[in-house]
């Protein structure tokens, strides 16, 4: 999900249009926006569409808050690969004297955050992360499938309206044998493309890699691409040359199964895969493609989304 650097003027131009139309509401921080009614109507419509298209999967529906436990976050190894994207939750637990000092720092423009300390929760980086600790143990024959949706956080402020720091992902998460999870991923690659086409978006799939951190991360990215562990469905939003990923299909192999001690019915380590629909990005792609007047949108897209 890489944007061009430096970003072309088209990114700022589209952001300005979204703000002028009150589709997005500025907060003063890049990548953090309020959402107008039109934006939410489209987003909620596509969210329902994802649920409807997954009904044949008989998935267990789970909804978690946008935080995960610090213990499970550490166990996931996220910090080894993406420390630059992580967001932690800190809170004040000092004395009255500490509070007086905090207020003094606040009034003087000092760093009052020195009085805040890390808590037992961390901001959720992907909707699937809270799922794996809940399925620790032996799976039933055939594995399991989950439907999850959550706000997620990644610290990458940008003028690109599609690169939000706070965003929603609707995911299906498959836990089972290597063959099961690969078939699941391939099914949703095809299904995801059909869903995007149905609402009028031009998209195709690409082999991709996650934004791993540092020198070692470059090797991880090459390995991920070489093994075709990650595919993205991409579509133009602000650029027809640098397309934006709106759906991500990921095969984690046995990483989460090993970390959280998830076993298949035969006792072997379970494999996992997920498909994630970036609801904000899909919504932005739809406004870019069809404009801000719903009356001018294709009839099929309006019917699917309920707008």
Secondary structure, DSSP 4 states (H G I P E B T S, - for coil): -PPPSSPPHHHHHHHHHHHHTTSEEE-SSTT-EEE-HHHHHHHHHHHHHHHHHTGGGTPEEEE--SEEEHHHHHHTTHHHHHTTT--EEEEE---HHHHHHHHHHHHHT--GGGGEEEEEEEE-SSTTHHHHGGG-EEPPTT-EEEEEEEEEE-----S-TTS-SEEEEEEEEEEE-HHHHHHHHHHHHHHHHHHHHHTT---EEEE------HHHHHHHHHHHHHTT-EEEEEE-SS-SSS-EEEEEEEEEETHHHHHTTEE-TTSSBPEEEEEEEEHHHHHHHHHHHH-S-GGGS-HHHHHHHT-
